Amino acid sequence: MNPVLALILANLVWGAASPVFKLALQNIPPFTLAFFRFFAGSLVFVFLALRHWQKLERKDWIQILIGGFFAININIGFFFMGLQKTESINAPIIASSQPIFLYLFSILVLRERPHPRVFLGILISFLGVLGIILSPLFTDGGISAAAKETAIEGNLFLIIATLGSVIYTLIFKNVLKRINFFQVTFISFFFCSLLFLPLIPKELSNWSFASLDGRGILGLVFGIFLSSALAYALYNYGVSKLPAQEVGVFTYIDPVVAVLLAIPLVHEYPTVYFFAGTFLVFIGIFIAEGRVHYHPFHRLKRPVEKAV
């Protein structure tokens, strides 16, 4: 399968994820949903993983489990908690702030020299993300101060989720050069889903499966078969074939899909603050990079060489 098409399909699914899971979390607790999503998702991959199993060294296990921890426990755990507190359409825009974290990482950890144009672009993007995070403070309509604080907390949780996604992508980029993505996906799904188990008993004290309805069932089915099994397989496959810098462009699909589905599913409508913040995020990235990421869509028309 063409890796560009794989990444397009993965992000179409993930664009739909925030409104779908926002609806599901009205019926099922976040850590219970996360556990079943990834534990059952791991079973989808078990036969393919065993068929392509490679002998792993200790460092391989460590990298897969650390990458999985950031991809699943940090990214998805805070993503679900954030969705419970804020609007789902904020999630993909805040996730687009990944270049900010990559820039800070390159300066603080890799000791790269900052460039004025890049710094200006990142600063503008940061102001856009900050505007979306703090937008509840400027929202009217009789919303209480407590509700506004909850929404801001939810937006901050989405920032933490985005940071988990950045670290996961950096770790798995190297791992997927050596180990097939079926095996990586199965191992990370299975073992990292177990880390949600200690958090479930508290949720079950206030919720039971007897109260599960169509919203929760939709979240489970979508989470297990589409957002986890299918999308992660497509994404990991795409990451294994393309340079990391080319992967980010596909995340711009997510906000469009999220807004289109959020209106009928959870009755969320973009505000002027949402549009203003989104505009600043993308303008900042354009200034920083001279374009909104490198566009590898020409690769759809010709074979893709594996990145090394």
C-alpha positions in Angstrom: 0.0 0.0 0.0 1.2 3.5 -0.7 2.4 5.1 2.5 1.0 8.5 1.6 -2.5 7.0 1.1 -2.1 5.1 4.4 -1.4 8.4 6.3 -4.3 10.2 4.6 -6.7 7.4 5.7 -5.3 7.3 9.2 -5.8 11.0 9.7 -9.3 10.8 8.3 -10.1 8.3 11.0 -8.3 10.4 13.7 -10.1 13.6 12.5 -13.4 11.8 13.3 -12.0 10.6 16.6 -12.4 13.7 18.8 -16.2 14.2 18.2 -16.9 10.4 18.2 -15.0 9.9 21.5 -16.5 13.1 23.0 -20.0 11.5 22.4 -18.9 8.1 23.7 -17.4 9.6 26.9 -20.9 10.9 27.8 -21.7 7.2 28.5 -18.4 5.3 29.3 -15.5 6.4 31.6 -12.2 7.4 29.9 -9.9 4.8 31.3 -12.4 1.9 30.8 -12.8 3.0 27.2 -9.0 3.3 26.8 -8.3 -0.1 28.2 -10.9 -2.0 26.0 -9.9 0.1 23.0 -6.2 -0.9 23.1 -6.5 -4.4 24.7 -9.1 -5.5 22.1 -7.1 -3.7 19.4 -4.0 -5.7 20.3 -5.9 -8.9 19.7 -6.7 -7.8 16.2 -2.9 -7.7 15.5 -1.8 -10.8 17.4 -1.9 -13.2 14.5 -0.1 -10.8 12.1 2.4 -10.0 14.8 3.2 -13.7 15.4 3.4 -14.3 11.7 6.0 -11.6 11.2 7.7 -11.9 14.6 11.3 -10.8 14.9 13.7 -11.6 17.8 14.0 -8.5 19.9 16.9 -7.3 22.0 16.4 -5.8 25.4 16.8 -2.2 24.0 14.1 -2.9 21.4 11.6 -3.9 24.1 12.5 -0.8 26.1 12.0 1.5 23.2 8.7 -0.1 22.1 7.3 0.1 25.6 8.5 3.7 26.3 7.1 4.8 22.9 3.9 2.9 23.6 3.6 4.6 27.0 3.7 8.0 25.4 1.5 7.0 22.5 -1.2 5.3 24.5 -1.1 6.1 28.2 0.0 9.8 28.0 -1.4 10.7 24.6 -4.8 8.9 24.8 -5.2 9.1 28.6 -4.9 12.9 28.6 -6.8 13.1 25.3 -9.8 11.4 26.8 -9.7 13.4 30.0 -9.4 16.6 27.9 -12.4 15.7 25.8 -14.5 15.4 28.9 -13.7 19.0 29.9 -13.5 20.9 26.6 -14.8 21.0 23.1 -13.7 18.2 20.8 -13.0 20.6 17.9 -10.1 22.1 19.9 -8.2 18.7 20.0 -6.9 18.6 16.4 -5.9 22.3 16.3 -4.0 21.9 19.6 -2.4 18.8 18.2 -1.2 20.9 15.3 1.1 22.6 17.8 3.5 19.7 17.5 6.1 21.9 15.6 6.3 24.1 18.7 7.4 21.1 20.9 9.8 19.9 18.2 11.4 23.3 18.0 11.8 23.6 21.7 13.2 20.0 21.8 15.8 20.8 19.2 17.0 23.9 21.1 16.9 22.6 24.7 17.9 19.0 24.2 19.8 18.9 20.8 21.3 22.3 21.4 20.5 23.5 17.9 20.9 27.2 17.2 17.5 29.0 17.0 16.7 30.9 13.7 14.9 34.2 13.8 12.3 33.3 11.2 11.6 30.0 12.8 11.3 31.6 16.2 8.9 34.2 14.9 6.7 31.6 13.2 6.7 29.3 16.3 5.8 32.4 18.5 2.8 33.2 16.3 1.7 29.6 16.3 2.1 29.5 20.1 -0.1 32.6 20.4 -2.8 30.8 18.3 -2.7 27.8 20.5 -2.7 30.0 23.6 -5.8 31.8 22.3 -7.7 28.5 21.8 -6.6 27.3 25.3 -7.8 30.5 27.0 -10.8 31.1 24.7 -13.3 30.0 27.5 -12.3 33.1 29.4 -13.7 35.3 26.6 -16.9 33.2 26.0 -20.2 34.7 26.9 -23.5 33.0 27.1 -23.9 32.6 30.9 -21.1 30.1 31.3 -20.0 29.9 35.0 -16.5 30.7 36.1 -16.1 27.0 37.2 -17.1 25.8 33.7 -14.6 28.1 32.1 -11.8 26.8 34.4 -12.8 23.2 33.5 -12.6 24.0 29.8 -9.2 25.6 30.2 -8.0 22.5 32.2 -9.3 20.3 29.4 -7.3 22.3 26.8 -4.2 21.9 28.9 -4.8 18.2 29.0 -4.9 18.2 25.2 -1.5 20.0 25.2 0.0 17.2 27.3 -1.6 14.6 25.0 0.1 16.4 22.0 3.5 16.3 23.8 3.0 12.5 24.2 2.3 12.2 20.5 5.5 14.1 19.6 7.7 11.9 21.8 6.0 8.8 20.6 6.6 9.7 16.9 10.3 10.5 17.5 10.9 7.1 19.3 8.9 5.0 16.9 10.5 6.5 13.9 13.8 4.7 14.8 12.1 1.5 16.0 10.1 1.1 12.9 13.2 1.1 10.8 14.2 -2.2 12.4 11.0 -3.9 13.5 7.8 -4.6 11.5 4.9 -2.4 12.5 2.5 -5.3 13.3 4.8 -6.5 16.0 5.4 -2.9 17.4 1.7 -2.2 17.4 0.7 -5.4 19.1 3.4 -5.1 21.8 2.6 -1.4 22.6 -1.2 -2.0 22.5 -1.2 -5.1 24.7 1.3 -4.1 27.4 0.3 -0.4 27.6 -3.4 -1.2 27.8 -2.7 -3.1 31.0 -1.4 0.2 32.6 -5.0 1.5 32.5 -6.3 -1.4 34.7 -5.4 0.1 38.1 -7.4 3.2 37.2 -10.6 1.3 36.2 -11.9 0.1 39.7 -12.5 3.7 40.8 -14.5 4.3 37.6 -16.6 1.2 38.1 -17.6 2.4 41.6 -19.7 5.0 39.8 -20.5 3.3 36.5 -21.5 -0.2 35.3 -21.7 -2.0 32.0 -25.4 -2.2 32.5 -25.6 1.5 31.7 -23.7 1.1 28.4 -25.8 2.5 25.5 -25.3 3.3 21.8 -22.8 6.1 22.5 -20.5 3.9 24.5 -20.8 1.0 22.0 -20.0 3.4 19.1 -16.9 4.6 21.0 -15.8 1.0 21.6 -16.3 -0.2 18.0 -14.8 2.9 16.5 -11.9 2.8 19.0 -11.1 -0.8 18.6 -11.4 -1.4 14.9 -10.9 2.0 13.3 -9.1 4.5 15.6 -6.8 1.9 17.1 -6.4 -1.2 14.9 -6.8 0.4 11.4 -5.5 3.9 12.0 -2.4 3.0 14.0 -1.5 0.2 11.6 -1.8 2.7 8.6 0.1 5.4 10.6 2.9 3.1 11.7 3.3 1.8 8.2 3.4 5.3 6.8 6.0 6.4 9.4 8.1 3.4 8.6 8.3 4.4 4.9 8.5 8.2 4.9 10.9 10.7 6.5 9.6 12.1 9.8 9.4 15.7 8.4 6.9 14.6 5.8 4.4 13.0 8.3 3.2 16.2 9.9 1.4 17.5 6.8 -1.3 14.9 7.1 -2.5 16.2 10.6 -4.1 19.1 8.8 -6.8 16.8 7.6 -8.0 16.3 11.2 -9.5 19.7 12.0 -11.7 19.7 8.9 -13.1 16.2 9.6 -13.5 17.1 13.3 -15.5 20.2 12.7 -17.8 18.6 10.1 -18.7 15.7 12.5 -18.8 17.7 15.8 -21.7 19.8 14.6 -24.2 16.8 14.2 -22.7 14.5 16.8 -22.0 16.8 19.8 -23.5 20.1 18.6 -20.3 22.0 18.8 -19.8 25.1 16.5 -16.6 26.9 15.8 -16.3 30.3 17.4 -14.5 33.4 16.3 -11.7 32.6 18.8 -11.4 29.1 17.3 -11.0 30.5 13.8 -8.6 33.2 14.9 -6.4 30.7 16.9 -6.4 28.3 13.9 -5.4 31.0 11.6 -2.4 32.0 13.8 -1.3 28.4 14.2 -1.1 27.7 10.4 0.3 31.2 9.6 3.0 30.6 12.2 4.0 27.3 10.8 4.0 28.7 7.3 6.4 31.5 8.4 8.6 29.1 10.3 9.0 26.6 7.5 8.3 28.7 4.4 5.4 26.4 3.8 2.8 24.4 5.7 5.2 21.5 5.9 6.7 19.7 2.9 3.9 18.2 0.8 4.8 14.6 -0.3 1.6 14.0 -2.3 3.6 13.6 -5.5 4.6 10.3 -4.0 1.1 8.9 -4.6 2.0 8.7 -8.3 5.3 6.9 -8.0 6.9 4.2 -5.8 8.2 5.4 -2.5 11.7 4.5 -1.4 12.0 3.5 2.2 13.5 6.3 4.3 16.9 5.6 5.9 
